[in-house]
Amino acid sequence: MASPHSLASVVLALALLALPWAALAQSQSPSATPGALPAAARERPLALEPAGLPPLEGSTWRLASFRGREMRPVGPEVAAWMTLRTGQVRGSTGCARLSGRYGRVGQALAFELSDRRRGACAAQVALVASSLTDALARAASFEIVRASDEVDAQLLVRDADGIEDLRFELDDSGALSAGDWRLQSYTSAGRTVAADPAQPAVLAFRPTRSRDLQRRSSGDVIASTGCNGIVGTFRRQADVLSLAALERTDAPCSPTLATQEAAIVAVLESPSITLDLPLDGLTLVSPDTGDRLEFLSAAPLEGTTWLLAGMPGSRGSQDTVTLRLEGGMLDGEGPCGSFGGHYVAEGVFLTMDDISAADLTGCTRKAEHRALLDALRAAVMVERDDPGLRLLGARGQLVAAFSPAGAL
């Protein structure tokens, strides 16, 4: 006979999967009928994520340990991660792409994976991949806890009996590497205002110490409000940014720039700043007021044409092979003609789907063209290699390298 915990798990899964996914994913209410939740969840308070900890949805979680006979750590060679947003889960098992749906009510959580193929990987990587997908399939609840360094957070996924099967760490949403950011918009009096294009406001970080995999860096910060200059120091830990020793020039500003400067300074002088690094973007938010600054990279990945510099195992070619990413759509020219598709970017993670090519009939270089498209499909991460970029696979291996147009 099935245990009460198992029966409760079935009830929970059916209830979660029957509700509208987008609405359920955004639901933060713990007020679901207790009888519909697994016993393990009923035995602990269904509190929402504690203040100061990252949300379940929208954060990128990297697998740190999984349960075999006991909890086992995941080696650095395995890039297994997931992001949950508006009812959709996506990521990598370390061996293959991870995708599907999820539902949440309070701390109760259920997954329905759309693709559980194992992929061809080394034995240890395949073990991690199968353990991850199996545990997600039987997941019943989650908890986000503060890690020992007081800033980082961990995500615990438990089964219907309350046993921890998976432990994730908050992953790097992008490195604060040396580079310039241009202000696109700011919040003033509760409304979003476009930055003054005539006098660009910029922000630049110059790290002197950086540990990207642990999301820690520190160094100098240089900024312009469009009117006055600001210098100081910064310290980043995970998604928390702190600025100190700020000094600002005091030149008079026009009324428009004075408003913009006040908004910038108010956020930068916050005791702590919430940081987000979407693709090509930088968002700084004051937790105290909710005011935000939206920046765009001065050297964006999107909206730029990239030239193929090489792929592992490729003999190279004098042909111009291109890739362009913009607004979720990708296109380019390969050895046998044009191709196109879609992509999704989330911080350092980039996945490409629905890639199709022109008719290859009569092309003598079909193998090269197909190898290019296979490399794009295999990519799960993007690594900036100034001035170029590298696409990495699920195990962190290079699948293709590109340079900006005109750099070759």
C-alpha positions in Angstrom: 0.0 0.0 0.0 1.3 3.5 -0.8 2.4 5.6 2.1 0.4 8.7 3.1 3.3 10.8 2.1 3.3 9.2 -1.4 -0.4 9.7 -1.8 -0.1 13.3 -0.7 2.6 13.8 -3.3 0.3 12.5 -6.0 -2.5 14.8 -4.9 -0.1 17.7 -4.8 1.3 17.0 -8.3 -2.2 16.7 -9.8 -3.3 19.9 -8.2 -0.3 21.9 -9.3 -0.3 20.5 -12.8 -4.0 21.2 -13.2 -3.7 24.9 -12.5 -2.7 27.6 -15.1 1.1 27.6 -15.3 1.8 31.3 -15.7 -0.6 32.3 -12.9 0.7 29.5 -10.6 4.3 30.4 -11.2 3.6 34.0 -10.1 1.6 32.9 -7.1 3.3 33.6 -3.8 0.3 32.7 -1.6 0.8 30.0 1.0 -2.9 29.7 1.6 -3.6 26.5 -0.4 -5.7 23.9 1.3 -3.4 22.1 3.8 -4.8 18.7 2.8 -3.6 19.2 -0.8 0.0 19.6 0.3 2.4 16.9 1.2 2.8 16.0 4.9 6.4 17.1 4.9 5.3 20.6 3.8 2.5 20.7 6.4 4.9 20.0 9.2 6.9 23.2 8.6 5.6 26.7 8.2 4.9 27.6 4.6 6.8 30.9 4.9 7.7 32.8 1.7 11.4 33.5 0.9 12.8 35.4 3.9 13.6 39.1 3.4 17.0 39.6 1.8 17.0 36.2 0.1 16.6 35.8 -3.7 13.2 34.6 -5.0 12.7 31.1 -6.4 11.5 32.5 -9.7 13.9 34.5 -11.9 17.0 33.4 -10.1 19.6 31.1 -11.7 20.4 28.0 -9.5 23.5 25.9 -10.0 23.4 22.3 -8.7 25.8 21.9 -5.8 24.9 18.5 -4.4 22.5 15.6 -5.1 21.3 12.5 -3.3 22.6 9.1 -4.2 22.7 6.8 -1.1 23.7 10.1 0.6 24.2 13.7 -0.4 27.1 14.0 -2.9 28.8 17.2 -4.1 28.8 18.1 -7.8 32.2 18.5 -9.3 33.2 21.8 -11.0 33.3 20.0 -14.4 29.5 19.6 -14.3 27.5 22.7 -15.3 24.0 21.7 -14.1 21.6 24.6 -13.5 18.1 25.7 -13.8 16.0 28.9 -14.0 12.3 29.0 -13.1 10.2 31.8 -14.7 6.4 32.1 -15.5 5.8 28.4 -15.2 8.7 27.3 -17.4 11.9 25.6 -16.1 14.9 25.6 -18.3 18.6 24.9 -17.9 21.1 22.1 -18.2 21.5 18.7 -16.6 25.2 19.0 -17.3 24.7 16.4 -20.0 21.7 17.7 -21.9 19.2 20.5 -22.0 16.7 20.8 -19.2 13.2 22.0 -20.0 9.6 21.6 -18.8 7.0 23.2 -16.6 6.7 23.8 -12.9 3.9 24.7 -10.5 4.2 26.3 -7.0 1.8 27.0 -4.1 3.7 28.5 -1.2 6.6 26.2 -0.6 5.0 23.3 -2.4 6.6 22.6 -5.8 6.1 20.2 -8.7 7.8 19.7 -12.0 6.8 18.2 -15.3 9.9 17.8 -17.5 9.4 17.7 -21.2 12.7 16.1 -22.2 14.5 13.6 -20.0 17.1 12.4 -22.5 20.3 11.5 -20.8 22.8 12.6 -23.5 26.2 11.0 -24.2 28.4 12.0 -21.3 31.1 10.6 -19.0 29.8 8.3 -16.3 30.0 10.8 -13.4 28.3 13.5 -15.5 25.6 11.1 -16.5 25.0 10.2 -12.9 24.5 13.8 -11.9 22.2 14.3 -14.9 20.0 11.3 -14.1 19.9 12.1 -10.4 18.8 15.7 -11.1 16.0 14.8 -13.4 14.7 12.0 -11.3 14.7 14.2 -8.2 12.9 17.1 -9.9 10.3 14.6 -11.1 9.5 13.6 -7.5 10.0 17.1 -6.0 7.3 18.2 -3.5 8.6 21.2 -1.7 11.5 23.7 -1.5 13.2 26.0 0.9 15.7 28.9 0.3 18.2 29.3 3.1 21.0 31.6 3.8 24.5 30.2 3.3 27.3 30.5 5.8 28.8 33.6 4.3 25.6 35.6 5.2 25.1 36.8 1.6 24.9 33.7 -0.7 21.8 31.6 -0.7 21.0 28.0 -1.3 17.9 26.3 -2.7 16.9 23.0 -1.1 14.5 20.6 -3.0 12.7 17.9 -1.0 10.6 14.9 -1.8 7.1 14.2 -0.3 8.8 12.7 2.8 10.7 15.9 3.4 14.0 14.3 2.4 16.4 16.7 0.8 17.3 15.4 -2.7 18.9 18.4 -4.3 20.8 21.5 -3.1 21.5 24.4 -5.5 23.6 27.5 -5.1 22.7 30.9 -6.4 24.7 31.1 -9.7 26.7 33.9 -11.2 24.3 36.2 -13.1 27.3 37.7 -14.9 30.7 39.0 -14.0 31.2 42.7 -13.1 34.2 42.7 -15.5 35.9 45.9 -16.6 33.5 47.6 -19.0 31.3 50.6 -19.4 27.6 50.8 -18.9 25.3 53.6 -20.2 22.2 54.6 -18.4 19.0 53.9 -20.2 16.4 54.8 -17.6 15.9 55.7 -14.0 13.1 55.9 -11.5 11.9 59.3 -10.3 8.9 60.0 -8.1 7.6 56.5 -8.8 7.8 56.7 -12.6 10.4 55.5 -15.1 12.2 58.2 -17.0 14.4 57.8 -20.1 17.9 58.9 -19.5 19.0 62.2 -21.2 20.6 61.0 -24.5 22.4 64.4 -25.0 24.6 63.9 -21.9 25.1 60.2 -21.4 25.3 58.9 -17.8 27.9 56.1 -17.6 29.1 53.6 -15.0 32.3 51.6 -15.1 33.8 49.0 -12.8 37.5 48.3 -12.5 37.9 45.1 -10.5 41.1 44.6 -8.6 40.0 41.3 -7.1 37.5 38.9 -8.7 36.2 35.4 -8.0 33.5 35.1 -10.6 32.3 31.6 -9.8 31.7 32.7 -6.2 30.1 36.0 -7.4 32.6 38.1 -5.5 34.6 41.1 -6.8 35.9 44.4 -5.5 37.7 47.4 -6.9 37.1 50.9 -8.2 34.0 52.4 -9.6 33.8 55.4 -11.9 30.6 57.1 -13.0 29.2 60.2 -14.6 25.7 61.4 -13.9 25.7 63.3 -17.2 26.6 66.4 -15.3 29.1 65.4 -12.5 31.7 62.7 -12.1 31.7 60.2 -9.3 34.6 57.9 -8.1 34.7 55.4 -5.3 35.1 51.7 -4.5 32.7 48.8 -4.9 32.3 45.4 -3.4 30.0 42.7 -4.9 28.8 39.6 -3.1 26.3 37.5 -5.1 23.5 39.9 -6.1 24.4 42.5 -3.5 26.5 45.5 -4.4 28.0 48.0 -1.9 29.7 51.3 -2.9 31.9 53.2 -0.5 34.1 56.3 -0.3 32.1 58.0 -3.0 33.3 61.5 -4.1 31.4 63.7 -6.5 32.2 66.9 -8.4 29.8 69.8 -7.8 29.3 71.5 -11.2 25.9 73.1 -11.6 23.4 71.0 -13.7 20.4 71.8 -15.9 17.0 71.0 -14.3 16.7 67.8 -16.4 20.2 66.6 -15.5 19.8 67.6 -11.9 16.7 65.3 -11.6 18.7 62.5 -13.3 21.7 63.1 -11.0 19.6 63.0 -7.9 18.0 59.7 -9.0 21.4 58.1 -9.7 23.0 59.3 -6.5 20.1 58.1 -4.4 20.5 54.6 -5.6 24.3 54.6 -5.6 24.4 55.9 -2.0 22.0 53.1 -0.7 23.7 51.0 2.0 23.2 48.0 -0.2 22.1 47.7 -3.8 20.4 44.7 -5.4 22.2 43.9 -8.6 21.0 42.0 -11.7 22.9 41.3 -14.9 20.6 40.2 -17.7 22.2 39.8 -21.1 23.9 43.1 -22.1 22.2 44.9 -19.2 22.9 46.0 -15.6 20.1 46.8 -13.2 20.7 48.5 -9.8 17.8 48.7 -7.3 17.6 50.3 -3.9 16.0 47.8 -1.5 14.9 50.7 0.7 12.9 52.7 -1.9 12.6 50.4 -4.9 14.1 53.0 -7.1 16.1 51.5 -10.0 18.7 52.4 -12.6 18.7 50.5 -15.9 22.0 50.4 -17.8 23.0 48.9 -21.2 26.5 47.6 -22.0 28.6 49.9 -24.2 29.7 46.8 -26.1 26.5 44.7 -26.3 26.2 41.1 -27.5 22.8 41.7 -29.0 22.3 43.8 -32.1 25.9 43.1 -33.2 27.1 40.8 -36.1 29.7 38.3 -35.0 32.1 36.4 -37.2 33.0 32.7 -36.6 36.6 32.5 -35.4 36.7 28.7 -34.9 35.1 25.5 -33.6 36.8 22.5 -32.0 37.8 20.0 -34.6 37.3 22.5 -37.4 40.0 23.0 -40.0 39.0 26.7 -40.4 37.8 28.5 -43.4 38.3 31.7 -45.3 34.5 32.1 -45.7 32.6 34.7 -43.7 30.4 32.8 -41.3 28.2 35.2 -39.3 25.8 35.2 -36.3 23.5 37.9 -35.2 21.3 37.9 -32.1 18.5 40.5 -31.5 15.2 40.5 -29.7 15.1 36.7 -29.2 15.7 36.0 -32.9 19.0 34.7 -34.4 20.2 34.6 -38.0 23.4 34.3 -39.9 25.2 33.0 -42.9 26.9 29.6 -42.9 29.0 27.7 -45.4 25.9 26.7 -47.3 23.7 29.8 -46.9 21.5 31.4 -44.4 20.0 30.0 -41.2 17.7 31.3 -38.5 16.1 30.5 -35.2 15.3 31.7 -31.7 17.4 32.2 -28.5 16.8 32.8 -24.8 19.3 34.6 -22.7 19.6 34.7 -18.9 22.7 36.3 -17.5 25.7 34.1 -18.6 23.3 31.4 -20.0 22.3 31.4 -23.6 20.3 28.7 -25.4 19.3 28.5 -29.1 16.3 26.6 -30.4 14.3 26.1 -33.6 17.4 26.6 -35.8 16.6 25.9 -39.4 18.7 26.4 -42.6 18.2 27.0 -46.2 18.0 24.0 -48.6 21.4 22.3 -48.5 20.8 20.4 -51.8 23.9 20.8 -54.0 26.1 22.3 -51.4 29.5 20.5 -51.2 30.0 21.6 -47.6 26.9 20.2 -45.9 29.0 18.7 -43.1 30.5 22.0 -42.1 27.1 23.8 -42.2 25.5 21.1 -40.1 28.4 21.2 -37.6 27.9 24.9 -37.2 24.2 24.5 -36.5 24.9 21.6 -34.1 27.3 23.8 -32.2 24.8 26.5 -31.8 22.2 24.0 -30.5 24.7 22.7 -28.0 25.4 26.1 -26.5 24.1 26.7 -23.0 26.5 29.5 -21.8 28.2 32.5 -23.3 31.5 33.7 -22.1 32.8 37.2 -23.1 36.4 37.1 -24.2 37.0 40.8 -24.9 36.5 41.7 -27.7 35.0 38.4 -28.7 32.8 35.8 -27.2 32.8 32.0 -26.7 29.8 29.7 -26.7 30.1 26.8 -24.1 28.3 23.5 -23.9 26.6 21.9 -20.9 30.0 20.6 -19.6 31.7 24.0 -20.0 33.4 22.9 -23.2 34.0 25.4 -26.0 31.6 24.8 -28.9 32.3 27.9 -31.0 34.3 31.2 -30.8 33.3 34.5 -32.4 34.9 37.8 -33.0 33.2 41.2 -33.7 32.7 42.1 -37.3 35.9 43.8 -38.5 38.1 42.2 -35.8 39.4 39.3 -37.9 
